[in-house]
């Protein structure tokens, strides 16, 4: 079976299993999603969602973050891990947005990755969820599951993104990545995947 055929089957099966393909992070505008996604690095979405309400109440919008004291921002996000680096990135990111983008979140991966702390995973999430452009968010779930499906043999996220963009239908790619997160948490876990109840078992090379 070709990679494209496996991808098609996986897309359809996961649509049935998870009809609502939405981001797990809670936000009310593009900048808040940008902040939340930066915080989610090496941290669970659930933890980020516990932290951001107070953070966004204290610092409302780009200007507030741009003018913020880095140490104070850090106090609000301590439980997210790597908080000193993340706090510095959030303040610098807001300053860059204000100075270079009229306080607006840019709509391209090229421009987004110029911002402090923003990598391709974050940039793809923004262009997909905010601007409804085709995107492939290569997180740990995406890497693990697409590798198990035989769609690639890579470990490098940039290479995987390029491969998946060549396999996945553009109009399906963003939602597919959201569904992979839900699927990876519930069934295709890193340890002890539940292959006996997996909706992809009939065509997954890793399933018996």
C-alpha positions as CSV (number, residue, x, y, z in Angstrom):
1,X,0.0,0.0,0.0
2,X,1.4,3.4,-0.9
3,X,2.0,6.2,1.6
4,X,-0.7,8.3,0.0
5,X,-3.2,5.4,0.4
6,X,-2.3,4.8,4.0
7,X,-2.6,8.5,4.7
8,X,-6.1,8.6,3.0
9,X,-7.3,5.7,5.1
10,X,-5.8,7.3,8.3
11,X,-7.5,10.6,7.6
12,X,-10.9,9.0,7.1
13,X,-10.6,6.7,10.1
14,X,-9.6,9.6,12.4
15,X,-12.4,11.8,11.1
16,X,-14.8,9.2,12.3
17,X,-13.1,8.7,15.6
18,X,-12.5,12.4,16.3
19,X,-15.0,14.5,14.3
20,X,-14.1,17.7,16.1
21,X,-10.5,18.5,15.1
22,X,-9.7,21.4,17.3
23,X,-6.7,22.8,19.1
24,X,-6.4,21.8,22.7
25,X,-5.1,25.2,23.7
26,X,-7.6,27.8,24.9
27,X,-7.2,31.3,23.4
28,X,-9.3,34.2,22.3
29,X,-7.1,35.8,19.6
30,X,-4.1,35.0,17.4
31,X,-1.6,36.6,19.8
32,X,-2.9,34.5,22.7
33,X,-2.6,31.3,20.7
34,X,1.0,32.3,19.8
35,X,1.8,32.8,23.5
36,X,0.1,29.6,24.5
37,X,1.8,27.6,21.9
38,X,5.2,28.9,23.0
39,X,4.4,27.9,26.5
40,X,3.4,24.4,25.4
41,X,7.0,23.4,24.5
42,X,7.9,20.5,26.7
43,X,4.7,21.1,28.7
44,X,1.2,19.7,28.4
45,X,-1.6,21.7,26.9
46,X,-3.6,21.0,30.0
47,X,-1.0,22.7,32.2
48,X,-0.8,25.7,29.7
49,X,-4.5,26.1,29.9
50,X,-4.3,26.3,33.7
51,X,-1.6,29.1,33.5
52,X,-2.9,31.3,30.7
53,X,-6.1,32.7,32.3
54,X,-4.1,34.6,35.0
55,X,-1.3,35.5,32.5
56,X,-3.7,37.0,30.0
57,X,-5.6,38.8,32.7
58,X,-2.4,40.5,33.9
59,X,-1.0,41.1,30.5
60,X,-3.7,42.0,28.0
61,X,-2.4,42.1,24.4
62,X,0.8,42.8,22.6
63,X,1.6,46.1,24.2
64,X,1.2,44.8,27.7
65,X,3.7,41.9,27.0
66,X,6.1,44.2,25.2
67,X,6.2,46.5,28.2
68,X,6.3,43.8,30.8
69,X,9.1,42.9,33.2
70,X,10.5,39.5,32.2
71,X,10.8,38.3,35.7
72,X,7.1,39.1,36.4
73,X,6.0,37.2,33.3
74,X,8.2,34.3,34.6
75,X,6.3,34.2,37.9
76,X,3.0,33.6,36.0
77,X,4.4,30.7,33.9
78,X,6.8,28.9,36.4
79,X,4.8,25.7,36.3
80,X,5.2,25.4,32.5
81,X,8.9,24.6,32.7
82,X,11.9,26.5,31.2
83,X,10.0,29.5,32.4
84,X,12.9,31.9,32.3
85,X,13.6,31.3,28.6
86,X,9.9,31.3,27.8
87,X,9.3,34.6,29.6
88,X,12.2,36.3,27.8
89,X,10.8,35.0,24.5
90,X,7.3,36.2,25.1
91,X,8.4,39.7,25.9
92,X,10.8,39.9,23.0
93,X,8.2,38.4,20.7
94,X,5.7,41.1,21.7
95,X,8.3,43.8,21.1
96,X,9.0,42.4,17.6
97,X,5.4,42.3,16.8
98,X,4.9,45.9,17.9
99,X,8.0,47.2,16.1
100,X,7.9,45.2,12.9
101,X,4.3,44.0,12.4
102,X,2.1,46.8,13.7
103,X,1.3,44.5,16.7
104,X,-0.4,42.0,14.3
105,X,0.5,38.3,14.2
106,X,2.0,37.6,10.7
107,X,0.3,35.0,8.5
108,X,3.3,33.2,7.0
109,X,5.7,30.6,8.4
110,X,8.6,32.7,7.1
111,X,7.7,35.7,9.1
112,X,6.5,33.9,12.2
113,X,9.8,32.0,12.5
114,X,11.6,35.4,12.7
115,X,9.9,35.9,16.1
116,X,11.7,35.0,19.3
117,X,11.1,31.4,20.4
118,X,8.9,30.6,17.4
119,X,9.8,27.4,15.5
120,X,8.1,25.7,12.6
121,X,5.8,23.7,14.8
122,X,4.4,26.9,16.3
123,X,4.3,28.7,13.0
124,X,2.4,25.9,11.3
125,X,-0.2,25.9,14.1
126,X,-0.7,29.6,13.7
127,X,-1.1,29.6,9.9
128,X,-3.4,26.6,10.0
129,X,-5.7,27.5,12.9
130,X,-5.7,31.3,12.6
131,X,-5.3,31.9,8.9
132,X,-6.8,28.6,7.6
133,X,-3.8,27.8,5.4
134,X,-2.6,24.3,4.8
135,X,-0.2,23.4,7.6
136,X,1.6,20.4,9.1
137,X,2.2,20.6,12.8
138,X,5.0,18.2,13.6
139,X,4.8,17.5,17.3
140,X,5.8,14.3,19.2
141,X,2.5,12.6,18.4
142,X,2.8,13.4,14.7
143,X,6.3,12.1,14.5
144,X,5.6,8.9,16.4
145,X,2.3,8.0,14.7
146,X,3.2,8.8,11.1
147,X,6.4,6.9,11.5
148,X,4.5,3.9,12.8
149,X,2.2,4.2,9.9
150,X,5.2,3.9,7.6
151,X,4.8,7.4,6.1
152,X,8.5,8.1,6.7
153,X,11.5,6.8,8.5
154,X,12.7,10.2,9.8
155,X,13.3,11.7,13.2
156,X,14.0,15.3,12.1
157,X,10.9,17.4,12.3
158,X,11.7,19.6,9.3
159,X,12.2,16.6,7.1
160,X,9.0,15.0,8.3
161,X,7.1,18.2,7.7
162,X,8.3,18.3,4.1
163,X,7.5,14.6,3.5
164,X,4.0,14.9,5.0
165,X,3.2,18.0,2.9
166,X,3.9,15.9,-0.1
167,X,1.6,13.1,1.1
168,X,-1.3,14.8,2.9
169,X,-4.1,16.6,0.9
170,X,-3.5,20.3,1.8
171,X,-7.1,20.8,2.9
172,X,-6.9,17.9,5.3
173,X,-3.4,18.4,6.8
174,X,-4.2,20.8,9.7
175,X,-7.2,18.9,11.0
176,X,-5.3,15.6,10.6
177,X,-2.5,16.8,12.8
178,X,-5.0,17.9,15.5
179,X,-6.6,14.4,15.4
180,X,-3.2,12.8,15.7
181,X,-2.8,14.6,19.0
182,X,-6.1,13.2,20.3
183,X,-5.3,9.7,18.9
184,X,-1.8,9.8,20.4
185,X,-3.1,10.6,23.8
186,X,-5.8,8.0,23.8
187,X,-4.7,5.0,21.7
188,X,-1.4,5.3,19.9
189,X,0.6,6.2,23.0
190,X,4.4,6.3,23.1
191,X,4.4,3.3,25.4
192,X,2.0,0.4,25.2
193,X,-0.2,1.5,22.3
194,X,-3.7,0.0,22.3
195,X,-3.4,-1.8,19.0
196,X,-6.3,-4.1,19.8
197,X,-8.7,-1.1,19.8
198,X,-7.0,1.0,17.1
199,X,-9.2,2.2,14.2
200,X,-6.0,2.1,12.0
201,X,-5.1,-1.5,12.8
202,X,-6.2,-2.9,9.4
203,X,-3.6,-0.9,7.5
204,X,-1.0,0.1,10.1
205,X,2.3,-1.8,9.5
206,X,3.0,-1.7,13.3
207,X,-0.3,-3.4,14.2
208,X,-0.5,-7.2,14.3
